[in-house]
């Protein structure tokens, strides 16, 4: 015979996703008491009035450097919902592999590592649907014109030459026909308003050293740097024609801010000070300073992730509104199915609190006494829910425990 106690629980929200976040909060207040063998609500009664500080609370995954099976991506999405992250930035394609099916140009996924490491259109639909049910949007990225060598495995004409394989050939209309078709096909899959066009780390030496591209540059009276701008702006125009808002890495803003489409969302990554400059010119911005929020940097401890501030250097309220939020980035060079969750968690949760909670509610001063216990608790909660979150305090992220001990102090 078990004793039962009824709890009066009322939840009000403006949207179904607000209700979902509220239920997540409630679930984390509940714990099983082994002495009474009952579920207790921690420090009840509660009255909580809550809303997210930033609209964009993201996590990037990279499926080009290492392929991630669909069920692993769904596990990551599930874990994101526990931390109230709401945008999965899917960096699908890069120079190493092209794993996604593009019906209009089916040979593109010949750039996949193998025939088993691919995503069908149906796979992509499933991921988007799975994320939507958890209040998470999927922002796809097709990085152009650099980081695109893998495209030429199926269509070599996209390379400037067989020996000089990226950036994509700026001189051919075929290049932009392929980009347009990719975006048309992806628009049927990804309903989110933002689409990431990359634009980072473009080395134009290949254009300058390839005879037919060099001639095209000369005929159009363009330097290679100006051709980089031409490529980015033409790709933006294509994306906008598909009713997308383009997102670009900060190099585009750093190189030709005055010519970017005004709708551009600038994605910071190289360091601090970019979002203040971007919003001062009227652009919206996403914060991902690599010094703190690149999860592949294993030597960045939890407290530096926690104290990084997306609004740093921005005091004007109207400019603060232009910062959509931030994103932690799980680049895949050294992360695959074997270690990705341990590398994401628990440090991503430190950024998630920064992105959700009001600035005045975020711990300051001695965060070891205030924020750290919450992060310990959340890491253990993830473990109980089957997420392979690593210990909080190990010197390098994703390291296993160094010895016996409670989950709550490691």
C-alpha positions as CSV (number, residue, x, y, z in Angstrom):
1,X,0.0,0.0,0.0
2,X,1.5,3.4,-1.0
3,X,0.5,6.7,0.3
4,X,-0.2,9.3,-2.3
5,X,-0.3,13.1,-2.1
6,X,-2.0,15.3,-4.7
7,X,-0.1,18.4,-5.8
8,X,-1.8,21.4,-7.1
9,X,0.1,22.4,-10.2
10,X,-0.9,25.2,-12.5
11,X,1.1,26.3,-15.6
12,X,0.3,29.3,-17.8
13,X,2.2,30.0,-21.0
14,X,1.6,32.1,-24.2
15,X,2.7,29.3,-26.5
16,X,3.0,25.5,-26.4
17,X,6.8,25.9,-26.3
18,X,6.5,28.2,-23.3
19,X,4.5,25.4,-21.6
20,X,7.1,22.9,-22.6
21,X,9.9,25.0,-20.9
22,X,7.7,25.3,-17.8
23,X,7.2,21.6,-17.6
24,X,11.0,21.1,-17.9
25,X,11.5,23.5,-15.0
26,X,8.9,21.5,-13.0
27,X,10.5,18.2,-13.8
28,X,13.8,19.5,-12.5
29,X,12.2,20.4,-9.2
30,X,11.0,16.8,-8.7
31,X,13.2,14.1,-7.3
32,X,12.8,10.6,-6.0
33,X,13.2,10.3,-2.2
34,X,14.6,6.8,-1.5
35,X,13.6,6.9,2.2
36,X,9.9,7.5,1.5
37,X,10.0,6.0,-1.9
38,X,8.0,8.9,-3.3
39,X,8.6,11.8,-5.6
40,X,9.2,15.1,-3.8
41,X,9.0,18.6,-5.1
42,X,12.1,20.4,-3.9
43,X,11.3,23.3,-1.5
44,X,7.7,23.5,-2.5
45,X,5.6,25.6,-2.8
46,X,6.9,27.6,-5.7
47,X,5.7,30.5,-7.7
48,X,7.8,31.0,-10.8
49,X,7.4,33.7,-13.4
50,X,10.0,33.1,-16.1
51,X,10.9,33.9,-19.7
52,X,14.1,33.6,-21.7
53,X,16.6,36.4,-21.8
54,X,17.5,35.7,-25.5
55,X,15.4,34.4,-28.3
56,X,18.3,32.5,-29.9
57,X,19.9,29.9,-27.6
58,X,22.0,27.6,-29.9
59,X,24.2,24.6,-30.2
60,X,26.2,23.8,-33.3
61,X,27.0,20.3,-34.4
62,X,29.3,19.4,-37.3
63,X,28.5,16.4,-39.4
64,X,31.2,16.9,-42.0
65,X,34.3,16.3,-39.9
66,X,32.6,13.2,-38.4
67,X,29.3,11.7,-39.4
68,X,26.7,11.5,-36.6
69,X,23.9,8.9,-37.0
70,X,20.4,10.3,-36.9
71,X,19.6,8.7,-33.6
72,X,22.7,10.4,-32.1
73,X,21.6,13.8,-33.4
74,X,18.2,13.1,-31.8
75,X,19.8,12.3,-28.5
76,X,21.7,15.6,-28.7
77,X,18.4,17.4,-29.5
78,X,16.7,15.7,-26.5
79,X,19.5,16.8,-24.2
80,X,19.3,20.4,-25.6
81,X,15.7,20.6,-24.4
82,X,16.7,19.8,-20.9
83,X,18.9,23.0,-20.9
84,X,16.2,25.0,-22.8
85,X,18.4,25.5,-25.8
86,X,16.2,26.2,-28.8
87,X,18.3,26.3,-32.0
88,X,20.3,23.4,-33.4
89,X,22.8,24.9,-35.9
90,X,23.4,22.0,-38.2
91,X,26.8,22.5,-40.0
92,X,26.0,19.7,-42.4
93,X,28.7,20.1,-45.1
94,X,32.3,21.1,-45.2
95,X,35.5,20.5,-47.2
96,X,35.9,17.0,-45.7
97,X,32.6,15.5,-46.6
98,X,29.2,16.2,-48.2
99,X,26.8,13.8,-46.5
100,X,23.4,15.3,-47.4
101,X,21.2,14.2,-50.3
102,X,20.3,17.0,-52.7
103,X,17.7,15.6,-55.2
104,X,18.4,18.3,-57.8
105,X,22.1,17.4,-57.9
106,X,22.3,13.8,-56.6
107,X,26.0,13.4,-57.2
108,X,26.9,15.9,-54.5
109,X,26.7,13.3,-51.8
110,X,29.5,11.4,-53.6
111,X,31.5,13.7,-51.4
112,X,30.4,11.6,-48.3
113,X,33.0,9.6,-46.5
114,X,31.2,6.4,-47.5
115,X,27.8,5.3,-48.8
116,X,26.8,4.5,-45.2
117,X,27.7,8.0,-43.8
118,X,24.9,9.9,-45.5
119,X,21.6,11.7,-44.7
120,X,18.6,11.2,-46.9
121,X,16.0,13.9,-47.4
122,X,13.8,11.7,-45.1
123,X,16.5,11.7,-42.4
124,X,16.7,15.5,-42.5
125,X,12.9,15.8,-42.3
126,X,12.9,13.4,-39.3
127,X,15.5,15.5,-37.5
128,X,13.6,18.7,-38.1
129,X,10.3,17.1,-36.9
130,X,12.0,15.6,-33.8
131,X,13.4,19.0,-32.9
132,X,10.2,20.8,-33.5
133,X,8.4,18.5,-31.0
134,X,10.9,19.7,-28.4
135,X,10.6,23.4,-29.2
136,X,13.9,23.5,-31.1
137,X,14.5,25.0,-34.6
138,X,17.1,23.6,-36.9
139,X,19.3,26.2,-38.7
140,X,21.0,24.5,-41.6
141,X,24.4,25.7,-42.8
142,X,25.9,25.5,-46.3
143,X,29.2,27.2,-46.1
144,X,30.3,29.1,-49.2
145,X,32.5,29.8,-51.0
146,X,35.2,28.3,-48.8
147,X,35.1,25.0,-46.9
148,X,33.6,23.4,-50.0
149,X,36.1,21.0,-51.5
150,X,33.8,18.0,-51.0
151,X,31.3,19.4,-53.5
152,X,33.7,18.6,-56.4
153,X,33.7,14.9,-55.7
154,X,30.4,14.7,-57.5
155,X,30.8,17.8,-59.7
156,X,34.4,18.6,-60.5
157,X,33.5,21.7,-62.5
158,X,32.8,23.4,-59.1
159,X,36.5,23.4,-58.4
160,X,38.6,26.1,-60.0
161,X,40.9,23.3,-61.1
162,X,41.7,19.7,-60.1
163,X,44.8,20.9,-58.2
164,X,43.1,23.9,-56.7
165,X,39.8,22.9,-55.2
166,X,38.5,25.7,-53.1
167,X,36.9,28.2,-52.8
168,X,34.2,27.3,-55.2
169,X,34.7,28.6,-58.7
170,X,33.4,32.2,-58.7
171,X,33.7,32.6,-62.4
172,X,31.0,30.0,-63.5
173,X,27.2,30.5,-63.4
174,X,27.1,26.8,-62.8
175,X,28.4,27.3,-59.3
176,X,25.5,29.6,-58.4
177,X,23.0,27.3,-60.2
178,X,24.1,24.5,-57.9
179,X,23.8,26.8,-54.8
180,X,20.4,27.9,-55.8
181,X,19.2,24.4,-56.3
182,X,20.6,23.2,-53.0
183,X,18.8,26.1,-51.2
184,X,15.6,25.3,-53.1
185,X,15.8,21.7,-52.0
186,X,16.7,22.5,-48.4
187,X,13.8,25.1,-48.2
188,X,11.4,22.2,-48.5
189,X,13.0,20.7,-45.4
190,X,14.1,23.5,-43.1
191,X,11.2,26.0,-42.2
192,X,13.3,28.1,-39.8
193,X,13.6,31.7,-41.0
194,X,17.4,31.7,-40.6
195,X,19.8,30.0,-43.0
196,X,23.6,30.0,-42.4
197,X,25.7,30.7,-45.5
198,X,29.1,30.5,-43.8
199,X,31.6,32.8,-45.6
200,X,34.5,32.3,-43.2
201,X,38.2,31.5,-43.8
202,X,38.1,32.1,-47.5
203,X,41.6,32.0,-49.1
204,X,41.3,33.4,-52.6
205,X,44.8,32.4,-53.7
206,X,43.2,29.6,-55.8
207,X,41.2,32.1,-57.8
208,X,44.3,34.3,-58.5
209,X,46.4,31.3,-59.6
210,X,43.9,29.6,-61.9
211,X,44.1,30.9,-65.4
212,X,40.4,31.0,-66.4
213,X,39.3,32.5,-63.0
214,X,42.2,35.0,-63.2
215,X,40.9,36.0,-66.6
216,X,37.3,36.3,-65.3
217,X,38.6,38.6,-62.5
218,X,40.4,40.7,-65.0
219,X,37.4,40.9,-67.4
220,X,35.2,42.0,-64.5
221,X,37.7,44.4,-63.1
222,X,37.7,42.6,-59.7
223,X,40.4,41.8,-57.3
224,X,40.2,38.4,-55.6
225,X,39.1,40.1,-52.4
226,X,36.3,41.9,-54.3
227,X,35.3,38.6,-55.9
228,X,34.9,37.2,-52.4
229,X,32.4,40.0,-51.6
230,X,30.7,39.3,-55.0
231,X,30.3,35.7,-54.1
232,X,28.9,36.2,-50.6
233,X,26.4,38.9,-51.8
234,X,25.2,36.8,-54.7
235,X,24.7,33.8,-52.4
236,X,22.8,36.1,-49.9
237,X,20.5,37.2,-52.7
238,X,19.7,33.6,-53.6
239,X,18.9,32.8,-50.0
240,X,16.7,35.8,-49.6
241,X,14.8,34.9,-52.8
242,X,14.0,31.6,-51.0
243,X,12.5,33.7,-48.2
244,X,15.4,33.0,-45.8
245,X,17.3,35.5,-43.6
246,X,21.0,35.0,-44.3
247,X,23.5,34.4,-41.4
248,X,27.2,34.8,-42.1
249,X,30.3,34.3,-40.1
250,X,31.9,37.5,-39.0
251,X,34.6,37.7,-41.7
252,X,32.0,38.9,-44.1
253,X,31.2,41.8,-41.8
254,X,34.9,42.5,-41.1
255,X,35.6,42.6,-44.8
256,X,32.7,44.5,-46.3
257,X,30.1,45.5,-43.7
258,X,28.8,48.5,-45.7
259,X,27.8,46.2,-48.6
260,X,26.2,43.3,-46.7
261,X,22.5,42.9,-47.1
262,X,20.9,44.8,-44.2
263,X,19.0,41.6,-43.2
264,X,22.3,39.8,-42.6
265,X,22.8,38.3,-39.1
266,X,26.5,38.5,-38.2
267,X,27.8,35.4,-36.4
268,X,30.7,36.3,-34.2
269,X,33.4,33.7,-33.5
270,X,36.9,35.1,-33.8
271,X,36.9,37.0,-30.6
272,X,35.3,39.8,-28.6
273,X,34.1,43.2,-29.8
274,X,32.3,42.1,-33.0
275,X,28.7,42.2,-31.8
276,X,29.1,45.8,-30.5
277,X,30.4,46.8,-33.9
278,X,27.8,44.9,-35.8
279,X,24.8,46.2,-33.8
280,X,26.2,49.8,-34.0
281,X,25.8,49.5,-37.8
282,X,22.2,48.1,-37.5
283,X,23.0,44.4,-38.0
284,X,21.7,41.7,-35.8
285,X,24.3,39.5,-34.1
286,X,24.8,36.0,-32.7
287,X,27.6,35.6,-30.1
288,X,29.9,32.6,-30.2
289,X,33.3,33.9,-29.1
290,X,35.7,31.0,-29.7
291,X,37.7,31.9,-26.6
292,X,34.8,30.7,-24.4
293,X,32.0,29.1,-26.4
294,X,33.9,26.7,-28.7
295,X,33.4,23.4,-27.1
296,X,36.2,21.7,-29.0
297,X,38.5,24.0,-27.0
298,X,38.9,21.4,-24.3
299,X,41.0,23.6,-22.0
300,X,38.2,26.2,-21.4
301,X,36.8,25.5,-17.9
302,X,33.1,25.8,-17.0
303,X,33.5,29.1,-15.2
304,X,34.9,30.9,-18.3
305,X,32.0,29.5,-20.3
306,X,29.6,30.7,-17.6
307,X,30.9,34.3,-17.3
308,X,31.1,35.0,-21.1
309,X,28.5,37.7,-21.8
310,X,26.8,38.2,-25.2
311,X,26.1,41.9,-24.4
312,X,29.6,42.7,-23.3
313,X,30.4,46.2,-24.6
314,X,26.9,47.0,-25.6
315,X,25.1,49.5,-23.3
316,X,22.5,51.1,-25.5
317,X,19.2,49.2,-25.0
318,X,18.2,49.5,-28.7
319,X,21.5,47.9,-29.7
320,X,21.2,45.2,-27.1
321,X,17.9,44.2,-28.7
322,X,19.9,43.4,-31.9
323,X,21.8,40.6,-30.2
324,X,19.6,37.6,-31.0
325,X,21.5,35.5,-28.4
326,X,24.4,33.1,-28.6
327,X,25.5,29.7,-29.5
328,X,28.0,27.1,-28.2
329,X,29.8,25.3,-31.1
330,X,30.7,21.7,-31.1
331,X,33.1,21.4,-34.0
332,X,33.7,17.8,-35.0
333,X,37.4,17.4,-35.8
334,X,37.8,15.4,-32.6
335,X,34.2,14.6,-31.7
336,X,32.1,11.7,-33.0
337,X,29.5,9.3,-31.6
338,X,32.0,8.0,-29.0
339,X,32.6,11.3,-27.2
340,X,30.3,14.1,-28.5
341,X,27.9,14.2,-25.5
342,X,30.7,14.2,-23.0
343,X,32.2,17.2,-24.9
344,X,29.0,19.2,-25.1
345,X,27.9,18.6,-21.5
346,X,28.0,20.0,-19.0
347,X,29.8,23.1,-20.3
348,X,27.0,23.9,-22.7
349,X,24.7,24.1,-19.7
350,X,26.8,26.9,-18.3
351,X,26.2,29.0,-21.5
352,X,22.5,27.9,-21.5
353,X,22.0,29.5,-18.1
354,X,23.6,32.7,-19.3
355,X,21.3,32.7,-22.4
356,X,18.1,31.9,-20.5
357,X,18.3,33.8,-17.1
358,X,17.9,37.5,-16.6
359,X,21.3,39.2,-16.3
360,X,20.6,40.3,-12.7
361,X,19.6,36.7,-11.8
362,X,22.8,35.2,-13.1
363,X,25.4,34.4,-10.4
364,X,28.2,36.8,-9.8
365,X,31.0,37.1,-7.3
366,X,32.0,33.7,-6.0
367,X,30.3,31.5,-8.6
368,X,32.0,28.4,-7.2
369,X,29.5,28.8,-4.2
370,X,26.5,29.7,-6.3
371,X,26.5,28.5,-9.9
372,X,28.8,25.5,-9.5
373,X,26.3,23.5,-7.3
374,X,23.6,24.0,-10.0
375,X,25.9,22.8,-12.7
376,X,26.9,19.7,-10.6
377,X,23.2,19.0,-10.1
378,X,22.4,19.5,-13.8
379,X,25.3,17.2,-14.9
380,X,24.0,14.5,-12.6
381,X,20.4,15.0,-13.8
382,X,21.7,14.5,-17.4
383,X,23.5,11.3,-16.3
384,X,20.2,10.0,-14.7
385,X,18.5,10.7,-18.0
386,X,21.0,8.7,-19.9
387,X,23.1,11.6,-21.3
388,X,26.9,11.0,-21.1
389,X,27.8,14.3,-19.5
390,X,31.4,14.5,-18.3
391,X,32.5,15.6,-14.8
392,X,32.4,19.4,-14.3
393,X,35.7,20.1,-12.7
394,X,38.2,18.0,-14.7
395,X,41.1,20.0,-16.2
396,X,40.1,19.1,-19.7
397,X,36.6,18.7,-21.0
398,X,35.2,15.2,-21.6
399,X,37.8,13.6,-19.3
400,X,36.4,10.7,-17.3
401,X,36.4,10.8,-13.4
402,X,39.8,10.6,-11.9
403,X,38.7,8.4,-9.1
404,X,35.8,7.3,-6.9
405,X,33.4,9.9,-5.8
406,X,29.9,11.3,-5.9
407,X,28.5,12.6,-9.2
408,X,27.7,15.9,-7.3
409,X,31.3,16.8,-6.5
410,X,33.2,15.7,-9.6
